[in-house]
Amino acid sequence: MFTIKSDHGLSEAGYDKIIEWERSILPEGNRLKENFYAAKSMMKPLGLGYQKIDLCPNFCMLYYLKNAELTECMTCGHSRCKPRTGRGKTIVAYKKLRYFSITPRLQRLFMSPRTVEHMTWHQSHHGVDGEMVHLSDGEARKHFNSVHPHFSAESRNMCLGLCTNEFNPFRSFAAPYSCWPVILTIYNLPPGICMRPEFMFLSMVISGPSCPGQNIDVCLRPLIDELMQLWSSGALTYDISRKSNFVMRAALMWTINDFPAYEMVSCWSTHAKLAFPYYMENNKAFTLTNEGKTSFFDCHRHFLPLNHRYKKKRK
């Protein structure tokens, strides 16, 4: 019933009506919960949950760890919470970051018999020279294995990719809104399933309405801290196929973005002279001198008559 409600956007009232009908045809003494609220209370302990972290509206800082008790931003001085509008009203922050911890979800992949058999595919498959069917066949992964042999020696260690981009949840350009989901993909899995929605883990949602810009690294702080912990000390995980525990470690191998998002995540310019991140500052870009430049107005005068004739022909 929860799956049907989620997949088809069923309202709580509709859910309660269906439950009421189901209880009427079931034998007396059945243990079916009487409404959505009761069912949700029963299911809540099974979920993974998420963490709400207050965020400066200007993306200057997170109220996180040692800064959790502050009441205003250390950079811009903006107040953390909205002023109360009435007696007894709860305190509401201007902006919140919702963070979904990734460690429990990675651990569950080894606790389920349906997924644990795929978690070592990236090392068990035999690639063909000259053909790349998976990122584990690429030169970057082979170089990483040679630099970090202790990590690659354990086939159950996780290789992750990070993807983020902007979208407008309201599907309307009349009301611009910038929302940034940050998704982690698992490259231990075979190519046929590593990009399925159920294996693309949402780690956080950076809400708008404005774009975080270069301050997106402020929002990524909880994810970076967790990835650093998974890289250095790992997490004790139960492997159901081997009936034993092991220390699972993880490495962020790749990021997948378009160029504007790439500039934000990496803090590296993707335009002008440094538009080629692969070469960094060693590129051979140069600027034309004034003598070698062609005036914009000269180009405009040259192409304007052609443009007008083309428009007339189309009309």
SERO-4910 file (N, C-alpha, C, O; in steps of 0.05 Angstrom, whole numbers):
BEGIN
 pado doro    nc1    nc2    nc3   cac1   cac2   cac3    cc1    cc2    cc3    oc1    oc2    oc3
  Met    A     17    -24      0      0      0      0     17     25      0     11     45    -13
  Phe    A     39     25     15     57     48     15     69     52    -13     72     75    -22
  Thr    A     76     31    -26     88     33    -53     68     44    -73     74     61    -89
  Ile    A     42     35    -71     21     45    -89     17     74    -84     13     90   -103
  Lys    A     16     82    -58     11    110    -52     33    128    -63     28    150    -73
  Ser    A     59    118    -61     81    134    -71     82    135   -101     86    157   -113
  Asp    A     78    113   -115     80    112   -144     58    127   -158     62    138   -180
  His    A     34    128   -146     11    140   -160      2    166   -147    -19    176   -154
  Gly    A     17    176   -128      9    202   -115    -17    201   -101    -32    220   -102
  Leu    A    -23    179    -88    -49    176    -74    -49    194    -49    -29    195    -34
  Ser    A    -71    208    -45    -73    225    -21    -78    208      4    -84    185      3
  Glu    A    -74    221     27    -78    207     52   -107    199     56   -113    178     66
  Ala    A   -125    217     47   -154    210     49   -161    186     31   -176    169     40
  Gly    A   -149    185      7   -153    162    -10   -142    137      2   -154    115      0
  Tyr    A   -119    139     14   -106    116     27   -124    105     49   -129     81     52
  Asp    A   -135    124     66   -152    116     88   -178    102     78   -187     84     91
  Lys    A   -189    112     56   -213    100     45   -208     71     36   -225     54     41
  Ile    A   -185     67     23   -179     39     14   -175     21     38   -184     -2     38
  Ile    A   -161     31     59   -157     15     83   -183      8     96   -187    -14    106
  Glu    A   -201     28     97   -227     23    109   -243      1     94   -256    -16    106
  Trp    A   -241      2     67   -254    -19     52   -241    -46     56   -255    -67     59
  Glu    A   -214    -47     57   -200    -72     61   -207    -85     88   -211   -109     91
  Arg    A   -209    -68    109   -215    -78    136   -244    -89    137   -250   -107    153
  Ser    A   -261    -78    120   -289    -87    120   -292   -115    108   -311   -129    115
  Ile    A   -274   -124     90   -276   -150     78   -258   -171     91   -260   -194     85
  Leu    A   -240   -162    109   -223   -181    123   -237   -192    147   -256   -179    157
  Pro    A   -229   -215    157   -241   -226    181   -237   -208    205   -219   -192    206
  Glu    A   -255   -210    225   -253   -195    249   -227   -203    264   -219   -226    264
  Gly    A   -216   -183    277   -191   -187    292   -166   -184    275   -144   -190    284
  Asn    A   -169   -175    250   -145   -172    233   -128   -148    244   -138   -131    258
  Arg    A   -103   -149    237    -84   -129    249    -76   -108    228    -55    -95    232
  Leu    A    -92   -105    208    -86    -83    188    -91    -56    202   -112    -52    214
  Lys    A    -71    -38    199    -73    -12    212    -97      4    201   -103      2    177
  Glu    A   -110     19    218   -136     31    211   -134     55    193   -153     63    180
  Asn    A   -110     68    192   -107     92    175    -78     97    168    -60     82    176
  Phe    A    -73    118    153    -46    123    143    -27    131    166     -4    122    166
  Tyr    A    -37    146    185    -20    155    207    -10    131    224     13    129    231
  Ala    A    -28    112    229    -21     88    245     -1     71    229     18     59    240
  Ala    A     -6     68    203     13     52    186     40     65    184     61     52    185
  Lys    A     40     92    182     66    106    180     81    103    206    106    101    206
  Ser    A     68    104    229     81    101    255     93     73    258    115     70    269
  Met    A     80     53    246     91     26    247    115     23    229    134      9    236
  Met    A    115     37    206    136     34    186    160     51    192    182     46    181
  Lys    A    157     72    208    178     91    213    205     79    222    226     86    212
  Pro    A    205     60    241    230     48    250    245     33    228    270     29    230
  Leu    A    232     26    206    245     11    185    260     30    165    277     21    150
  Gly    A    253     55    166    266     75    148    293     83    157    301     78    180
  Leu    A    308     96    139    335    105    145    336    133    155    355    141    169
  Gly    A    315    149    149    314    176    160    334    195    147    349    187    129
  Tyr    A    333    220    155    352    240    145    357    260    167    343    261    187
  Gln    A    377    277    162    385    297    182    379    324    171    386    331    148
  Lys    A    366    341    187    361    369    180    383    386    192    388    386    216
  Ile    A    396    402    174    417    420    183    410    448    174    406    453    150
  Asp    A    410    466    193    404    494    186    427    506    169    450    500    173
  Leu    A    419    523    150    438    534    131    433    564    128    411    573    129
  Cys    A    455    579    126    452    607    121    438    612     95    445    599     75
  Pro    A    419    631     93    405    636     68    423    644     45    416    641     22
  Asn    A    446    655     52    466    664     31    487    643     26    507    648     12
  Phe    A    483    618     36    501    596     33    529    602     43    549    592     33
  Cys    A    531    617     65    557    624     76    567    601     94    591    596     94
  Met    A    550    589    110    558    569    129    535    550    137    512    557    133
  Leu    A    543    527    148    524    508    159    525    511    190    546    515    201
  Tyr    A    502    509    202    501    507    231    504    478    239    485    463    244
  Tyr    A    530    470    239    537    441    239    561    437    257    579    453    257
  Leu    A    561    415    272    583    408    290    588    431    310    570    437    326
  Lys    A    611    443    310    618    463    330    602    489    327    601    505    345
  Asn    A    590    493    303    574    517    298    544    512    301    528    529    294
  Ala    A    537    489    313    508    482    314    492    500    332    468    502    328
  Glu    A    505    513    351    490    529    371    489    559    363    477    575    378
  Leu    A    502    567    342    502    595    335    475    605    326    458    589    316
  Thr    A    469    630    329    443    642    322    445    660    298    424    668    288
  Glu    A    469    667    289    471    683    264    496    675    249    515    663    261
  Cys    A    497    682    224    519    674    206    545    689    214    544    713    219
  Met    A    567    674    215    593    686    222    604    704    199    621    721    204
  Thr    A    594    699    175    605    714    151    589    739    145    599    761    143
  Cys    A    563    735    141    546    757    132    529    769    154    517    790    151
  Gly    A    527    755    177    512    765    200    482    761    198    467    771    214
  His    A    473    746    178    444    741    174    434    723    197    448    705    206
  Ser    A    410    729    206    398    713    228    393    685    219    386    680    196
  Arg    A    396    666    237    392    638    231    362    631    228    355    616    210
  Cys    A    345    642    245    317    635    246    299    659    239    307    682    243
  Lys    A    275    653    230    255    674    224    244    685    250    242    670    270
  Pro    A    237    710    251    224    721    275    197    708    281    183    702    262
  Arg    A    191    705    306    166    693    314    143    712    307    145    737    311
  Thr    A    121    701    297     97    717    290     75    716    311     55    730    308
  Gly    A     78    699    331     57    696    351     68    681    375     90    669    374
  Arg    A     52    681    397     61    668    421     60    637    417     41    626    406
  Gly    A     81    625    427     82    596    426     90    584    399     90    559    396
  Lys    A     95    600    380    103    590    354    131    577    355    149    588    369
  Thr    A    135    556    340    161    543    339    180    560    323    173    574    305
  Ile    A    206    557    330    227    572    316    233    557    290    238    533    289
  Val    A    233    572    267    237    561    241    261    574    228    263    599    228
  Ala    A    279    558    218    303    569    205    296    579    177    277    570    164
  Tyr    A    311    598    168    307    610    141    312    588    119    297    587    100
  Lys    A    332    572    123    338    552    102    348    527    116    363    528    136
  Lys    A    340    504    106    349    478    117    361    461     95    352    461     72
  Leu    A    381    446    103    394    426     85    385    398     95    388    393    119
  Arg    A    375    382     78    367    355     85    388    335     75    393    333     51
  Tyr    A    401    321     95    423    304     88    416    275     95    407    269    117
  Phe    A    419    257     75    413    229     78    440    214     80    456    214     61
  Ser    A    445    202    103    471    188    107    473    165     87    454    150     83
  Ile    A    497    161     76    500    140     55    511    114     67    507     93     54
  Thr    A    524    115     90    536     91    101    516     69    106    521     46     97
  Pro    A    493     74    119    474     52    124    463     40     98    458     16     96
  Arg    A    460     56     77    450     46     52    471     29     37    464      9     25
  Leu    A    496     37     40    517     20     28    519     -7     43    524    -28     31
  Gln    A    516     -6     69    517    -30     85    494    -49     78    498    -74     79
  Arg    A    471    -39     72    448    -56     66    452    -71     40    440    -92     37
  Leu    A    469    -61     22    474    -76     -3    488   -102      3    484   -121    -13
  Phe    A    503   -104     24    517   -129     31    500   -146     50    506   -170     53
  Met    A    478   -135     61    461   -151     79    438   -164     64    424   -180     75
  Ser    A    434   -156     39    412   -168     23    423   -189      4    442   -184    -11
  Pro    A    412   -213      4    421   -234    -15    417   -227    -44    430   -238    -61
  Arg    A    399   -209    -50    393   -201    -78    414   -183    -89    418   -182   -114
  Thr    A    429   -168    -73    448   -149    -83    477   -156    -77    495   -147    -91
  Val    A    482   -172    -56    509   -177    -48    525   -192    -69    549   -189    -71
  Glu    A    512   -208    -86    526   -223   -106    537   -205   -128    555   -213   -143
  His    A    526   -180   -131    535   -162   -151    557   -142   -141    568   -128   -157
  Met    A    562   -142   -116    579   -121   -104    609   -125   -111    625   -106   -107
  Thr    A    617   -148   -121    645   -153   -128    648   -157   -158    669   -167   -168
  Trp    A    627   -150   -174    628   -154   -203    651   -139   -216    663   -149   -235
  His    A    657   -115   -206    677    -98   -218    705   -110   -219    721   -103   -236
  Gln    A    710   -129   -201    736   -143   -201    735   -171   -212    755   -182   -222
  Ser    A    711   -183   -211    709   -211   -220    705   -214   -250    711   -235   -261
  His    A    695   -193   -264    691   -196   -292    717   -194   -307    736   -182   -297
  His    A    718   -206   -331    743   -206   -347    739   -188   -371    723   -195   -389
  Gly    A    753   -166   -372    750   -147   -394    766   -156   -418    784   -173   -416
  Val    A    760   -144   -441    773   -150   -466    791   -126   -472    783   -103   -470
  Asp    A    816   -132   -479    835   -110   -485    825    -92   -507    816   -102   -528
  Gly    A    826    -67   -502    817    -47   -522    788    -41   -521    778    -24   -536
  Glu    A    773    -55   -504    744    -50   -502    738    -41   -473    748    -53   -454
  Met    A    722    -21   -470    714    -11   -444    684    -13   -441    669      2   -452
  Val    A    676    -33   -425    647    -38   -420    639    -28   -393    615    -27   -387
  His    A    658    -21   -377    653    -11   -349    675      7   -341    697      5   -352
  Leu    A    670     25   -322    691     43   -314    715     29   -301    737     40   -300
  Ser    A    711      5   -291    733    -10   -280    753    -19   -301    775    -27   -294
  Asp    A    745    -17   -327    764    -24   -349    780      0   -357    798     -2   -374
  Gly    A    774     24   -347    788     48   -356    815     52   -344    822     39   -324
  Glu    A    831     70   -356    858     75   -346    858     89   -319    876     84   -303
  Ala    A    837    105   -314    836    119   -288    834     99   -265    847    102   -244
  Arg    A    817     79   -268    813     60   -247    838     42   -244    845     35   -221
  Lys    A    851     35   -265    875     19   -264    898     35   -250    913     23   -234
  His    A    899     60   -256    919     77   -243    913     79   -213    932     78   -196
  Phe    A    888     82   -206    880     84   -178    888     58   -163    898     59   -140
  Asn    A    883     35   -175    890     10   -163    920      7   -158    928     -4   -138
  Ser    A    936     18   -176    965     16   -173    975     34   -151    994     28   -137
  Val    A    961     57   -147    970     77   -127    960     68    -99    974     73    -79
  His    A    937     55    -98    925     47    -72    920     17    -73    897      8    -74
  Pro    A    941      1    -71    937    -28    -73    922    -40    -49    908    -60    -52
  His    A    924    -28    -26    910    -39     -2    880    -35     -5    864    -52      4
  Phe    A    872    -13    -18    843     -9    -22    833    -29    -43    812    -41    -39
  Ser    A    847    -32    -65    837    -49    -87    839    -79    -80    827    -95    -93
  Ala    A    855    -86    -60    858   -114    -52    832   -125    -41    827   -149    -44
  Glu    A    815   -108    -29    789   -117    -19    768   -110    -40    762    -87    -44
  Ser    A    758   -131    -53    739   -127    -75    713   -115    -66    697   -105    -83
  Arg    A    707   -116    -40    681   -106    -30    683    -76    -23    662    -64    -16
  Asn    A    706    -63    -25    707    -35    -21    692    -20    -44    691    -29    -66
  Met    A    680      2    -36    661     15    -54    675     37    -71    691     53    -61
  Cys    A    668     37    -97    677     58   -115    652     74   -123    633     63   -135
  Leu    A    653    100   -118    629    117   -120    633    139   -141    656    147   -147
  Gly    A    611    149   -151    611    172   -168    591    192   -158    571    185   -146
  Leu    A    596    218   -162    578    239   -152    567    254   -175    581    262   -194
  Cys    A    541    260   -174    528    275   -195    509    295   -183    495    289   -164
  Thr    A    510    320   -193    492    340   -184    486    359   -207    503    364   -224
  Asn    A    462    370   -207    454    390   -227    429    404   -217    416    396   -198
  Glu    A    423    426   -230    401    443   -222    376    435   -237    376    428   -260
  Phe    A    353    437   -223    327    434   -236    306    451   -222    310    458   -198
  Asn    A    285    457   -236    263    472   -225    241    453   -218    228    442   -236
  Pro    A    235    449   -192    214    429   -185    186    438   -192    168    421   -192
  Phe    A    182    463   -199    155    473   -205    148    472   -234    126    479   -242
  Arg    A    167    463   -251    162    460   -280    152    485   -293    135    484   -311
  Ser    A    162    508   -284    152    533   -295    175    553   -295    188    557   -274
  Phe    A    181    565   -318    202    585   -319    192    612   -309    207    630   -305
  Ala    A    165    614   -305    154    639   -295    161    643   -266    162    665   -256
  Ala    A    165    620   -251    173    622   -223    200    608   -220    200    584   -213
  Pro    A    222    621   -225    248    608   -224    255    599   -196    251    613   -176
  Tyr    A    265    574   -195    272    562   -169    295    543   -175    293    526   -193
  Ser    A    316    545   -159    339    528   -163    341    507   -141    346    514   -118
  Cys    A    338    482   -149    340    460   -130    362    441   -139    364    434   -163
  Trp    A    380    433   -121    403    417   -128    403    391   -113    411    391    -89
  Pro    A    395    369   -125    399    343   -112    427    333   -117    439    337   -139
  Val    A    439    320    -97    466    308   -100    463    278    -98    454    268    -77
  Ile    A    471    264   -119    466    235   -122    492    220   -123    511    229   -136
  Leu    A    494    198   -110    517    180   -111    510    155   -126    489    143   -121
  Thr    A    528    147   -144    524    122   -159    546    102   -151    567    110   -142
  Ile    A    540     77   -154    557     55   -144    569     40   -168    554     28   -183
  Tyr    A    595     41   -171    608     29   -194    620      2   -187    637     -8   -203
  Asn    A    612    -10   -165    618    -39   -161    599    -56   -177    606    -79   -183
  Leu    A    576    -46   -183    555    -61   -196    560    -64   -226    574    -49   -238
  Pro    A    547    -85   -238    549    -88   -267    538    -64   -282    521    -50   -271
  Pro    A    546    -60   -307    536    -37   -322    506    -37   -327    494    -16   -331
  Gly    A    494    -61   -326    465    -62   -331    448    -52   -308    424    -46   -312
  Ile    A    459    -51   -284    442    -43   -261    454    -19   -245    440     -9   -228
  Cys    A    479    -11   -251    491     10   -234    477     37   -238    480     54   -221
  Met    A    462     41   -261    449     66   -266    418     64   -262    404     81   -270
  Arg    A    409     42   -250    381     40   -244    374     59   -221    390     64   -203
  Pro    A    349     69   -220    342     89   -199    346     79   -171    353     94   -153
  Glu    A    340     53   -166    343     42   -139    371     41   -129    376     38   -105
  Phe    A    391     43   -147    419     43   -139    432     70   -142    457     73   -140
  Met    A    416     91   -146    426    118   -147    417    132   -121    394    139   -118
  Phe    A    436    135   -102    429    144    -75    429    174    -73    449    187    -77
  Leu    A    406    185    -66    404    214    -60    417    219    -33    409    209    -13
  Ser    A    438    236    -33    452    242     -8    443    268      5    444    271     29
  Met    A    434    287    -11    424    312      0    408    327    -21    410    322    -45
  Val    A    392    346    -11    376    364    -28    382    392    -19    376    400      3
  Ile    A    394    408    -37    401    436    -32    378    452    -43    375    455    -67
  Ser    A    362    463    -26    338    478    -35    345    507    -43    366    517    -36
  Gly    A    327    519    -57    331    546    -68    319    567    -50    318    564    -25
  Pro    A    308    588    -62    304    592    -91    328    600   -107    328    599   -131
  Ser    A    350    609    -93    374    618   -108    393    595   -111    392    575    -97
  Cys    A    412    598   -129    432    578   -135    455    581   -115    463    604   -109
  Pro    A    466    559   -104    488    562    -85    514    573    -97    531    584    -82
  Gly    A    518    570   -123    542    580   -136    567    567   -125    567    543   -120
  Gln    A    588    583   -122    614    572   -113    612    563    -84    631    549    -75
  Asn    A    591    570    -69    588    562    -41    575    535    -39    567    527    -17
  Ile    A    574    520    -60    562    493    -59    579    475    -41    568    455    -30
  Asp    A    605    481    -38    622    464    -21    614    467      8    619    448     24
  Val    A    601    489     16    591    492     43    569    471     48    568    459     69
  Cys    A    552    468     28    530    448     31    540    420     30    528    402     42
  Leu    A    562    415     16    572    388     13    588    379     38    598    356     38
  Arg    A    592    396     57    609    389     80    600    363     94    618    347     99
  Pro    A    575    358    101    568    332    114    575    308     97    585    288    107
  Leu    A    571    310     71    578    287     53    608    283     52    617    260     52
  Ile    A    623    305     50    652    303     49    663    290     75    681    273     74
  Asp    A    652    298     98    661    286    123    655    257    124    672    241    133
  Glu    A    632    248    114    625    220    115    643    204     95    651    182    101
  Leu    A    648    215     72    666    202     53    694    200     63    708    179     59
  Met    A    704    220     77    730    219     89    732    197    110    752    183    113
  Gln    A    710    194    126    710    173    146    710    145    133    723    127    142
  Leu    A    694    142    111    693    117     98    720    110     84    727     87     81
  Trp    A    735    131     76    760    126     64    782    119     84    798    100     80
  Ser    A    782    133    107    804    129    126    799    105    145    816     88    147
  Ser    A    776    104    158    771     83    178    750     63    169    750     40    179
  Gly    A    733     70    150    713     51    140    690     47    160    688     60    180
  Ala    A    673     27    153    650     21    170    648    -10    172    649    -24    152
  Leu    A    643    -20    196    640    -49    200    614    -58    188    593    -47    194
  Thr    A    615    -77    170    592    -85    154    590   -116    154    610   -130    153
  Tyr    A    565   -125    154    560   -154    153    556   -163    125    538   -152    111
  Asp    A    570   -183    116    568   -195     89    552   -220     92    561   -240    103
  Ile    A    527   -220     82    509   -243     85    518   -267     69    512   -290     76
  Ser    A    533   -263     47    542   -285     30    565   -301     43    567   -325     40
  Arg    A    581   -287     59    604   -300     73    599   -304    102    616   -315    116
  Lys    A    576   -295    112    569   -298    140    590   -287    159    596   -299    179
  Ser    A    601   -264    152    622   -252    169    622   -222    165    610   -211    147
  Asn    A    635   -208    184    638   -179    183    664   -171    169    683   -187    168
  Phe    A    664   -148    157    688   -137    145    687   -107    147    665    -96    151
  Val    A    709    -93    144    710    -64    144    707    -54    116    725    -57     99
  Met    A    685    -41    111    679    -30     84    690     -2     82    684     15     99
  Arg    A    706      3     62    716     29     56    705     39     29    696     22     13
  Ala    A    706     65     25    695     76      0    713     98    -10    727    112      5
  Ala    A    713    101    -37    728    122    -50    711    136    -71    697    122    -86
  Leu    A    711    162    -72    697    177    -92    715    179   -117    736    193   -116
  Met    A    708    164   -138    725    162   -161    720    183   -183    739    193   -195
  Trp    A    694    189   -187    688    207   -209    665    226   -202    650    220   -183
  Thr    A    663    248   -216    640    266   -215    629    269   -243    643    269   -262
  Ile    A    602    271   -244    588    273   -270    572    299   -269    553    301   -254
  Asn    A    580    318   -286    566    344   -286    568    356   -314    585    349   -330
  Asp    A    550    375   -320    555    392   -343    575    414   -334    583    415   -311
  Phe    A    584    430   -353    606    449   -347    599    470   -326    616    476   -309
  Pro    A    575    482   -327    570    501   -305    570    489   -277    581    500   -258
  Ala    A    558    464   -275    559    451   -249    587    441   -242    595    441   -219
  Tyr    A    602    434   -263    630    425   -258    647    448   -246    663    444   -229
  Glu    A    642    472   -256    656    495   -245    650    500   -216    667    507   -200
  Met    A    624    496   -209    616    500   -181    628    479   -162    638    485   -141
  Val    A    627    454   -171    635    432   -153    665    431   -150    676    427   -128
  Ser    A    680    437   -172    709    435   -171    723    461   -165    747    462   -159
  Cys    A    707    484   -165    718    511   -161    740    517   -181    761    529   -175
  Trp    A    736    507   -206    755    512   -227    740    525   -251    719    516   -259
  Ser    A    751    547   -261    738    561   -282    734    544   -307    753    530   -315
  Thr    A    711    545   -319    706    530   -344    700    548   -367    687    541   -387
  His    A    711    573   -366    708    591   -388    733    609   -390    750    607   -373
  Ala    A    734    624   -411    758    642   -416    783    626   -419    782    604   -431
  Lys    A    805    635   -409    831    623   -414    834    595   -401    847    578   -412
  Leu    A    821    591   -378    823    565   -364    799    547   -369    790    533   -351
  Ala    A    789    548   -394    765    533   -400    770    503   -405    751    488   -409
  Phe    A    795    494   -403    802    466   -407    813    454   -381    837    455   -377
  Pro    A    795    443   -364    805    434   -338    826    412   -339    842    408   -321
  Tyr    A    825    396   -361    844    374   -364    873    385   -364    891    372   -352
  Tyr    A    878    408   -377    905    419   -379    911    438   -356    934    446   -351
  Met    A    890    447   -341    892    466   -319    907    490   -329    901    502   -350
  Glu    A    928    499   -313    941    524   -321    963    520   -343    976    539   -351
  Asn    A    966    495   -352    987    489   -372    975    489   -401    988    479   -419
  Asn    A    952    501   -405    941    503   -432    956    523   -449    971    540   -438
  Lys    A    951    523   -474    965    541   -493    946    563   -503    951    574   -525
  Ala    A    926    570   -487    908    591   -495    923    618   -495    941    622   -480
  Phe    A    915    636   -513    927    662   -515    906    682   -523    884    675   -532
  Thr    A    912    707   -519    894    729   -525    904    744   -549    928    751   -551
  Leu    A    886    750   -568    894    765   -592    901    794   -585    888    805   -567
  Thr    A    920    805   -599    926    833   -595    905    850   -608    888    840   -623
  Asn    A    906    876   -603    886    894   -615    887    894   -645    867    898   -658
  Glu    A    912    891   -656    915    892   -685    902    867   -698    892    868   -720
  Gly    A    903    845   -684    893    820   -696    863    816   -691    852    797   -701
  Lys    A    851    833   -675    823    829   -669    805    840   -691    811    859   -705
  Thr    A    783    826   -695    763    835   -714    740    848   -698    730    837   -679
  Ser    A    733    872   -706    712    887   -692    686    872   -693    678    861   -714
  Phe    A    672    872   -670    645    860   -670    626    875   -689    609    862   -701
  Phe    A    629    901   -691    611    916   -708    617    910   -737    598    911   -754
  Asp    A    642    904   -744    648    897   -772    634    871   -779    622    868   -800
  Cys    A    635    851   -760    622    825   -765    592    830   -767    578    818   -783
  His    A    581    847   -750    552    852   -749    543    865   -776    522    857   -787
  Arg    A    559    884   -787    552    897   -812    553    877   -835    538    879   -854
  His    A    572    858   -833    575    839   -855    552    819   -856    542    812   -877
  Phe    A    543    809   -833    523    788   -832    494    799   -830    475    784   -834
  Leu    A    491    824   -824    464    835   -820    447    834   -846    424    825   -845
  Pro    A    458    842   -869    441    840   -893    433    812   -900    410    807   -907
  Leu    A    451    793   -897    445    765   -902    423    755   -883    405    740   -891
  Asn    A    424    763   -859    405    755   -839    377    765   -846    357    751   -843
  His    A    376    791   -855    350    802   -862    339    788   -887    315    782   -887
  Arg    A    356    782   -906    346    768   -930    335    741   -923    315    732   -935
  Tyr    A    349    727   -905    341    700   -896    313    701   -883    297    683   -888
  Lys    A    309    721   -866    283    724   -852    261    730   -872    239    720   -869
  Lys    A    267    747   -892    247    753   -912    239    728   -928    215    724   -934
  Lys    A    259    712   -935    253    688   -950    236    669   -934    218    657   -945
  Arg    A    241    667   -908    226    649   -891    197    658   -889    178    642   -889
  Lys    A    193    685   -887    166    695   -885    150    690   -911    127    697   -913
***
